[in-house]
Amino acid sequence: MTSPSSDFDLGFSERAFSAAGAAFLSAIIVNPLDVAKTRLQAQAAGVPYQNLYSACRFETNSMVSDSRCFPSCYRSLLGEPTCASNSSYKGTLDVFHKVIRQEGFARLWRGTNASLALAVPTVGIYMPCYDVFRNYMEEYSSKNAPSMTPYVPLVAGSVSRSLACITCYPVELARTRMQAFKDAQRGTKLPGVWKTLAGVVDADTGTKKLCSSFRSFRFLWTGLGAQLSRDVPFSAVCWATLEPVRRRLLGMSGNETTPIVVLGANFTAGFVAGCLAGASTCPLDVAKTRRQIEKDRVRALTMTTRQTLVEIWRDGGMKGLFTGVGPRVGRAGPSVGIVVSFYEVVKYALQNSRHRPRDKDGVVPKSE
């Protein structure tokens, strides 16, 4: 693989195209793990999955539940509607099992449209900006401050992630809410991205304190501080780990830079870096989810990330801070590996095609 400084000739649009393709592929593959992680964290925050069916209605003289109820609802011996208490989630596999049984297999991809709407522009901004920042910062530090060169990936990753996060945050808010909340009526069409965001803006607009349109639209950025508190350290840890691992793996291959070498080195480095970054920032991810699903609008505006973390510690201790760490790590490792490797392979292909020898008419001659 070429050194970072040698890919300056790739334009921003080519980098963005590579990143968008990587984001599209990753979002589809890892979405079920994202759903599991969000459901576990939302349950710990108080979303009553175990009581979701308590509103089921029954005919007076019938032992069969209303068509809107799942099979877990039934009439008790006292004649009152009762729902099975095992509707609460006990782990990642339990989320998969109950979502499939109660809501249908397709619900594991709940929020995929939001994930794609988020991932493509976010990664399309994030990865190219990281390349540009890293290249220029490495060139500058090598000439003026060589001792700062090892910290370039950390700074470049943090700055580029912050830019991408702020730009695309409302869609992230919609995705979390779409994955956290579910409808008791199986088979119905659930709200999409725009309807979810409209609900965030329009909720409780009758209160005098929160009636202004500015306040309403401000809720589209509810929890942005928590998101940045999670994503900036994630990017810092991820790139600070990924770059040295990737360089070492590529160095082991010598001068051989085939697509397979580029793919393998980048996926391995991305997987390791993603797992480490995902595990280390899990408490901040729990806080981010709790901030984004908060329905009390006054509390949502006044709560800080620090207060949220203290509240999580008080309610659940260390276990509460690392709720959903399994699916988070299981998602982060493959996701980073897929995004980075796909991105670098497409860059490699574009760069090689650009530098292939051509005849005087601009045609690439056929190999003998």
SVG drawing of the C-alpha trace seen along z (x, -y; Angstrom):
<svg xmlns="http://www.w3.org/2000/svg" viewBox="-68 -31 80 51">
<polyline fill="none" stroke="black" stroke-width="0.4" points="0.0,0.0 1.2,-3.5 2.3,-5.8 -0.3,-8.3 1.5,-11.2 1.5,-9.6 -2.3,-9.6 -2.7,-13.3 -3.6,-12.9 -6.9,-11.3 -9.7,-13.9 -12.1,-14.4 -15.0,-13.1 -13.1,-9.9 -12.5,-9.4 -16.1,-10.2 -17.3,-7.6 -15.0,-5.0 -16.2,-5.8 -19.9,-5.8 -19.6,-2.4 -18.0,-1.1 -20.6,-2.7 -23.5,-1.2 -22.0,2.3 -21.2,2.0 -24.6,0.5 -26.5,3.5 -24.3,6.2 -24.1,5.0 -27.5,3.4 -29.0,6.4 -26.2,5.9 -27.0,2.2 -30.6,3.0 -29.6,5.5 -27.3,2.9 -29.9,0.1 -32.6,2.3 -30.5,3.5 -29.4,0.0 -32.9,-1.4 -34.3,1.3 -31.7,0.4 -32.8,-3.2 -36.4,-2.2 -38.1,-1.5 -40.7,1.1 -40.4,3.8 -41.7,6.3 -44.9,4.3 -45.4,3.4 -48.4,5.7 -50.2,4.7 -52.7,2.7 -53.9,5.7 -57.7,5.9 -59.7,9.1 -63.3,10.0 -65.2,10.6 -66.0,14.3 -63.0,15.2 -59.7,16.8 -58.2,15.5 -56.4,12.2 -57.2,9.3 -55.6,9.5 -53.3,6.6 -51.7,8.7 -48.8,11.1 -49.0,14.7 -47.3,13.8 -50.5,12.1 -53.3,14.3 -56.1,14.1 -55.1,15.0 -57.2,17.2 -58.5,14.0 -59.9,12.8 -57.4,10.0 -55.2,9.6 -51.7,10.7 -48.5,10.6 -45.6,13.0 -42.9,11.5 -40.1,12.9 -40.6,10.2 -37.6,8.3 -34.3,8.9 -31.5,10.9 -28.7,10.6 -27.8,10.2 -29.1,13.6 -32.2,13.1 -32.9,9.8 -32.5,11.6 -34.8,14.4 -37.6,12.2 -37.5,9.6 -37.8,12.4 -40.6,14.1 -42.6,11.1 -42.0,8.6 -40.7,10.6 -37.3,11.3 -37.3,8.0 -37.3,6.0 -33.7,6.9 -33.0,4.4 -35.2,1.7 -33.6,-1.6 -31.5,-0.4 -32.8,-3.2 -31.7,-5.7 -28.4,-3.8 -27.9,-4.2 -29.0,-7.8 -26.6,-8.4 -23.7,-6.2 -23.2,-7.3 -22.9,-11.0 -21.2,-10.6 -18.5,-8.3 -18.4,-10.2 -17.3,-13.2 -15.4,-11.4 -13.0,-9.2 -11.9,-11.7 -11.5,-14.5 -9.4,-12.1 -7.2,-11.4 -6.8,-15.1 -6.1,-16.2 -3.7,-13.3 -1.7,-13.9 -1.3,-17.6 -0.6,-17.3 2.0,-14.5 3.7,-16.6 3.7,-19.7 4.9,-17.8 7.6,-15.9 9.1,-19.3 8.4,-21.4 7.6,-19.1 8.7,-15.4 7.9,-14.5 4.2,-15.2 3.9,-12.8 2.7,-9.8 -0.2,-11.9 -1.4,-13.0 -3.9,-10.1 -5.5,-10.8 -6.0,-14.5 -7.1,-14.0 -9.6,-11.3 -11.1,-13.4 -11.5,-16.5 -12.9,-14.7 -15.3,-12.7 -16.6,-15.8 -17.3,-17.5 -19.2,-14.5 -21.1,-14.0 -22.4,-17.6 -23.4,-17.7 -25.5,-14.4 -26.7,-14.3 -30.5,-14.5 -30.5,-11.3 -28.5,-9.6 -31.2,-10.7 -33.9,-9.2 -32.1,-5.9 -31.7,-5.5 -35.3,-6.2 -36.4,-3.9 -34.4,-1.0 -35.2,-1.6 -39.0,-1.9 -41.3,0.7 -45.0,1.0 -47.3,3.5 -49.1,4.2 -47.1,6.7 -47.0,6.3 -47.7,2.5 -45.6,0.0 -43.5,-1.8 -42.5,-5.5 -39.6,-6.3 -36.8,-8.8 -38.8,-11.9 -41.9,-11.0 -39.6,-10.1 -37.9,-13.5 -41.2,-15.3 -42.4,-13.6 -39.3,-14.9 -40.0,-18.5 -43.8,-18.5 -43.9,-16.7 -45.3,-18.8 -45.2,-22.0 -48.2,-23.3 -46.1,-24.0 -45.3,-27.6 -41.7,-27.0 -41.0,-25.1 -43.3,-26.6 -40.9,-28.5 -39.9,-26.9 -36.2,-27.4 -36.6,-25.3 -38.5,-22.7 -35.9,-22.3 -33.2,-22.4 -34.4,-19.0 -33.1,-17.5 -29.7,-17.9 -30.7,-16.5 -27.8,-14.5 -25.2,-16.0 -22.8,-16.5 -23.1,-12.9 -22.6,-11.8 -19.4,-13.9 -18.3,-12.6 -18.5,-9.1 -17.4,-9.6 -14.4,-11.8 -12.7,-9.4 -13.8,-6.4 -12.1,-8.0 -9.0,-8.9 -8.6,-5.4 -9.5,-3.8 -7.0,-5.6 -4.3,-5.7 -4.5,-1.9 -5.3,-1.3 -2.4,-3.2 0.5,-1.4 -1.1,2.0 -1.9,1.3 1.6,0.1 3.2,3.0 1.0,5.5 1.8,3.8 5.5,3.7 5.4,7.5 4.4,7.9 7.4,6.0 6.9,4.3 4.0,6.5 0.9,4.3 -1.9,6.5 -5.6,5.9 -5.6,9.0 -2.7,7.6 -4.4,4.2 -7.8,5.8 -6.3,8.2 -4.1,5.6 -6.8,3.0 -9.6,5.3 -7.4,6.9 -6.2,3.5 -9.7,2.1 -11.2,5.0 -8.7,4.8 -9.0,1.0 -12.8,1.1 -13.1,3.7 -10.8,1.8 -12.4,-1.6 -15.9,-0.1 -15.2,1.5 -13.4,-1.5 -16.2,-4.0 -19.2,-1.8 -20.2,-3.9 -20.3,-7.0 -22.4,-5.0 -24.9,-4.1 -25.1,-7.8 -25.7,-8.8 -28.5,-6.3 -30.2,-7.4 -30.0,-11.1 -31.4,-10.4 -34.5,-8.4 -35.4,-10.9 -39.0,-11.9 -39.1,-14.6 -38.3,-17.6 -37.3,-19.9 -35.0,-17.2 -33.6,-16.5 -32.5,-20.1 -31.0,-20.4 -29.4,-17.0 -25.6,-16.8 -23.5,-13.8 -21.7,-13.9 -25.1,-13.8 -26.3,-11.0 -23.2,-8.9 -23.6,-9.5 -27.3,-8.5 -26.3,-5.3 -23.7,-4.4 -26.2,-5.0 -28.8,-2.8 -26.7,0.0 -23.1,-0.4 -20.3,0.9 -22.7,3.3 -25.0,0.4 -22.1,-1.5 -21.3,1.4 -24.8,2.4 -24.7,3.7 -20.9,4.0 -21.2,7.4 -23.2,6.3 -21.3,2.9 -17.9,4.6 -19.4,7.2 -20.6,4.4 -17.7,2.0 -15.0,4.4 -16.4,5.7 -17.9,2.3 -14.5,0.5 -12.8,3.4 -15.3,3.4 -15.3,-0.4 -11.5,-0.9 -10.7,2.2 -13.3,1.4 -12.3,-2.3 -8.6,-1.5 -9.2,1.2 -11.4,-1.2 -8.7,-3.9 -6.1,-1.4 -8.1,-0.4 -8.7,-4.1 -5.1,-5.0 -3.8,-2.1 -6.2,-2.7 -5.1,-6.3 -1.4,-5.4 -1.7,-2.5 0.4,-3.2 -1.6,-4.4 -0.8,-4.9 -0.9,-8.3 -4.7,-8.1 -5.2,-7.5 -6.1,-3.9 -4.7,-1.3 -2.9,1.3 -3.9,4.9 -1.5,7.1 0.3,9.6"/>
</svg>
